[in-house]
Amino acid sequence: MARLTHIDEKGAAHMVDVSGKAETARQAIATGRIDMSAEAAHAIAQGSAQKGDVLAVARIAGIMAAKRTSDLIPLCHPLPISKITLDLEVDDTGVIATATVRTRGQTGVEMEAMTAVSIALLTVYDMAKALDKGMILRDIRLLEKSGGKSGDWKAS
């Protein structure tokens, strides 16, 4: 069985020492969705939500969140992120967020990509809750990662 890297031999949580790891190009892509009423989705798509341009604000919020992941998740390393893209796609019943995060470093950016998606979708909720308080965030997950000792990985 694989050992959890953030737990030491005594069972205490600790930050993993990555100083001996090679610096490599790394990328992670994550996605997630927020389900909502057709009325809310239409307002977001048309840019007519009462609070303004939901997608623009959500995109900026997700990018900012990725850069602050180590402030939000206690054992994450602060990373020099070289690129973040956050795509938001509206359909008839919701918004799909997809984040791509890149760095050159000693640890990956999976958490940064998932944080970007999560905060972007929470921002959509915040900006559109007057239209639909029953929105549901779901399916936030890693799609793929590349770089590092463990190599490339893709969701099946």
Contacts in CASP RR format, 6 or more apart in sequence:
PFRMAT RR
TARGET T0000
AUTHOR 0000-0000-0000
METHOD contacts of the structure
MODEL  1
MARLTHIDEKGAAHMVDVSGKAETARQAIATGRIDMSAEAAHAIAQGSAQ
KGDVLAVARIAGIMAAKRTSDLIPLCHPLPISKITLDLEVDDTGVIATAT
VRTRGQTGVEMEAMTAVSIALLTVYDMAKALDKGMILRDIRLLEKSGGKS
GDWKAS
5 16 0 8 1.000
6 13 0 8 1.000
6 14 0 8 1.000
6 15 0 8 1.000
6 16 0 8 1.000
6 75 0 8 1.000
7 13 0 8 1.000
7 14 0 8 1.000
8 14 0 8 1.000
13 74 0 8 1.000
13 75 0 8 1.000
14 75 0 8 1.000
15 75 0 8 1.000
15 77 0 8 1.000
16 75 0 8 1.000
16 77 0 8 1.000
16 107 0 8 1.000
18 77 0 8 1.000
18 106 0 8 1.000
18 107 0 8 1.000
19 106 0 8 1.000
20 106 0 8 1.000
21 106 0 8 1.000
21 107 0 8 1.000
21 148 0 8 1.000
21 149 0 8 1.000
22 106 0 8 1.000
22 148 0 8 1.000
22 149 0 8 1.000
23 104 0 8 1.000
23 105 0 8 1.000
23 106 0 8 1.000
24 104 0 8 1.000
24 105 0 8 1.000
24 147 0 8 1.000
24 148 0 8 1.000
25 102 0 8 1.000
25 103 0 8 1.000
25 104 0 8 1.000
25 146 0 8 1.000
25 147 0 8 1.000
26 102 0 8 1.000
26 103 0 8 1.000
26 104 0 8 1.000
26 105 0 8 1.000
26 107 0 8 1.000
26 108 0 8 1.000
26 109 0 8 1.000
26 145 0 8 1.000
26 146 0 8 1.000
26 147 0 8 1.000
26 148 0 8 1.000
27 100 0 8 1.000
27 101 0 8 1.000
27 102 0 8 1.000
27 109 0 8 1.000
27 144 0 8 1.000
27 145 0 8 1.000
27 146 0 8 1.000
27 147 0 8 1.000
28 100 0 8 1.000
28 101 0 8 1.000
28 108 0 8 1.000
28 109 0 8 1.000
28 110 0 8 1.000
28 112 0 8 1.000
28 113 0 8 1.000
28 114 0 8 1.000
28 142 0 8 1.000
28 144 0 8 1.000
28 145 0 8 1.000
28 146 0 8 1.000
29 98 0 8 1.000
29 99 0 8 1.000
29 100 0 8 1.000
29 101 0 8 1.000
29 113 0 8 1.000
29 142 0 8 1.000
29 143 0 8 1.000
29 144 0 8 1.000
29 145 0 8 1.000
30 98 0 8 1.000
30 99 0 8 1.000
30 110 0 8 1.000
30 113 0 8 1.000
30 114 0 8 1.000
30 116 0 8 1.000
30 117 0 8 1.000
30 140 0 8 1.000
30 141 0 8 1.000
30 142 0 8 1.000
30 143 0 8 1.000
31 96 0 8 1.000
31 97 0 8 1.000
31 98 0 8 1.000
31 99 0 8 1.000
31 117 0 8 1.000
31 139 0 8 1.000
31 140 0 8 1.000
31 141 0 8 1.000
31 143 0 8 1.000
32 96 0 8 1.000
32 97 0 8 1.000
32 98 0 8 1.000
32 117 0 8 1.000
32 121 0 8 1.000
32 137 0 8 1.000
32 138 0 8 1.000
32 139 0 8 1.000
32 140 0 8 1.000
32 141 0 8 1.000
33 94 0 8 1.000
33 95 0 8 1.000
33 96 0 8 1.000
33 97 0 8 1.000
33 121 0 8 1.000
33 137 0 8 1.000
33 138 0 8 1.000
33 139 0 8 1.000
34 94 0 8 1.000
34 95 0 8 1.000
34 97 0 8 1.000
34 121 0 8 1.000
34 124 0 8 1.000
34 125 0 8 1.000
34 135 0 8 1.000
34 136 0 8 1.000
34 137 0 8 1.000
34 138 0 8 1.000
35 93 0 8 1.000
35 94 0 8 1.000
35 135 0 8 1.000
35 136 0 8 1.000
35 138 0 8 1.000
36 93 0 8 1.000
36 94 0 8 1.000
36 95 0 8 1.000
36 128 0 8 1.000
36 131 0 8 1.000
36 132 0 8 1.000
36 134 0 8 1.000
36 135 0 8 1.000
36 136 0 8 1.000
37 93 0 8 1.000
37 131 0 8 1.000
37 132 0 8 1.000
38 92 0 8 1.000
38 93 0 8 1.000
39 131 0 8 1.000
39 132 0 8 1.000
40 49 0 8 1.000
40 94 0 8 1.000
40 128 0 8 1.000
40 131 0 8 1.000
40 132 0 8 1.000
40 135 0 8 1.000
41 90 0 8 1.000
41 91 0 8 1.000
41 92 0 8 1.000
41 93 0 8 1.000
41 94 0 8 1.000
41 95 0 8 1.000
43 49 0 8 1.000
43 128 0 8 1.000
43 131 0 8 1.000
44 54 0 8 1.000
44 55 0 8 1.000
44 90 0 8 1.000
44 94 0 8 1.000
44 95 0 8 1.000
44 124 0 8 1.000
44 128 0 8 1.000
45 90 0 8 1.000
47 53 0 8 1.000
47 54 0 8 1.000
47 55 0 8 1.000
49 127 0 8 1.000
49 128 0 8 1.000
49 130 0 8 1.000
49 131 0 8 1.000
50 130 0 8 1.000
50 131 0 8 1.000
51 57 0 8 1.000
51 127 0 8 1.000
51 128 0 8 1.000
51 130 0 8 1.000
52 127 0 8 1.000
54 123 0 8 1.000
54 124 0 8 1.000
54 127 0 8 1.000
54 128 0 8 1.000
55 88 0 8 1.000
55 90 0 8 1.000
55 95 0 8 1.000
55 124 0 8 1.000
57 123 0 8 1.000
57 127 0 8 1.000
58 86 0 8 1.000
58 88 0 8 1.000
58 95 0 8 1.000
58 97 0 8 1.000
58 120 0 8 1.000
58 121 0 8 1.000
58 123 0 8 1.000
58 124 0 8 1.000
58 127 0 8 1.000
59 86 0 8 1.000
59 88 0 8 1.000
59 120 0 8 1.000
61 119 0 8 1.000
61 120 0 8 1.000
61 122 0 8 1.000
61 123 0 8 1.000
62 84 0 8 1.000
62 86 0 8 1.000
62 99 0 8 1.000
62 115 0 8 1.000
62 116 0 8 1.000
62 117 0 8 1.000
62 119 0 8 1.000
62 120 0 8 1.000
62 123 0 8 1.000
63 84 0 8 1.000
63 86 0 8 1.000
63 116 0 8 1.000
64 119 0 8 1.000
65 72 0 8 1.000
65 115 0 8 1.000
65 116 0 8 1.000
65 118 0 8 1.000
65 119 0 8 1.000
65 120 0 8 1.000
66 81 0 8 1.000
66 84 0 8 1.000
66 99 0 8 1.000
66 101 0 8 1.000
66 109 0 8 1.000
66 112 0 8 1.000
66 113 0 8 1.000
66 115 0 8 1.000
66 116 0 8 1.000
67 81 0 8 1.000
67 84 0 8 1.000
67 112 0 8 1.000
68 115 0 8 1.000
69 76 0 8 1.000
69 79 0 8 1.000
69 111 0 8 1.000
69 112 0 8 1.000
69 115 0 8 1.000
70 76 0 8 1.000
70 77 0 8 1.000
70 78 0 8 1.000
70 79 0 8 1.000
72 115 0 8 1.000
73 111 0 8 1.000
73 115 0 8 1.000
76 111 0 8 1.000
77 106 0 8 1.000
77 107 0 8 1.000
79 103 0 8 1.000
79 105 0 8 1.000
79 107 0 8 1.000
79 108 0 8 1.000
79 109 0 8 1.000
79 112 0 8 1.000
80 103 0 8 1.000
80 104 0 8 1.000
80 105 0 8 1.000
81 101 0 8 1.000
81 102 0 8 1.000
81 103 0 8 1.000
81 109 0 8 1.000
81 112 0 8 1.000
82 102 0 8 1.000
82 103 0 8 1.000
82 104 0 8 1.000
83 100 0 8 1.000
83 101 0 8 1.000
83 102 0 8 1.000
84 99 0 8 1.000
84 100 0 8 1.000
84 101 0 8 1.000
84 102 0 8 1.000
84 112 0 8 1.000
84 116 0 8 1.000
85 99 0 8 1.000
85 100 0 8 1.000
86 97 0 8 1.000
86 98 0 8 1.000
86 99 0 8 1.000
86 116 0 8 1.000
86 117 0 8 1.000
86 120 0 8 1.000
87 97 0 8 1.000
87 98 0 8 1.000
87 99 0 8 1.000
88 95 0 8 1.000
88 96 0 8 1.000
88 97 0 8 1.000
88 120 0 8 1.000
88 124 0 8 1.000
89 95 0 8 1.000
89 96 0 8 1.000
89 98 0 8 1.000
95 121 0 8 1.000
95 124 0 8 1.000
97 116 0 8 1.000
97 117 0 8 1.000
97 120 0 8 1.000
97 121 0 8 1.000
97 124 0 8 1.000
98 117 0 8 1.000
98 143 0 8 1.000
99 112 0 8 1.000
99 113 0 8 1.000
99 114 0 8 1.000
99 116 0 8 1.000
99 117 0 8 1.000
99 120 0 8 1.000
100 113 0 8 1.000
101 109 0 8 1.000
101 112 0 8 1.000
101 113 0 8 1.000
101 116 0 8 1.000
102 109 0 8 1.000
103 109 0 8 1.000
108 145 0 8 1.000
108 147 0 8 1.000
108 148 0 8 1.000
109 145 0 8 1.000
110 142 0 8 1.000
110 145 0 8 1.000
113 142 0 8 1.000
114 140 0 8 1.000
114 141 0 8 1.000
114 142 0 8 1.000
117 140 0 8 1.000
118 137 0 8 1.000
118 140 0 8 1.000
121 137 0 8 1.000
121 140 0 8 1.000
122 137 0 8 1.000
124 135 0 8 1.000
125 135 0 8 1.000
125 137 0 8 1.000
128 135 0 8 1.000
129 135 0 8 1.000
141 155 0 8 1.000
142 153 0 8 1.000
142 155 0 8 1.000
143 154 0 8 1.000
143 155 0 8 1.000
144 152 0 8 1.000
144 153 0 8 1.000
144 154 0 8 1.000
144 155 0 8 1.000
145 151 0 8 1.000
145 152 0 8 1.000
145 153 0 8 1.000
146 152 0 8 1.000
146 153 0 8 1.000
END
